[in-house]
Amino acid sequence: MLDGPIGAVRFLFERAARGLPLAEGQGISTAAVTGVYPVRRGAEVEARFGPDLCVRSTIGVA
């Protein structure tokens, strides 16, 4: 989001108010803090935060 993390959270809340389906344990990444990287639907991505923490995800569409 061009207007930073606050704009990203606002966008998420606006979508949630219109019925964005979220499941318990589902992760949401806005990329507002870590940068934006091009990926395609269905891609599997991995983010590493030091040697002991890794987050893996499959990209979907909300």
Helices and strands as residue ranges (DSSP letters): H 4-17, E 44-48, E 54-58
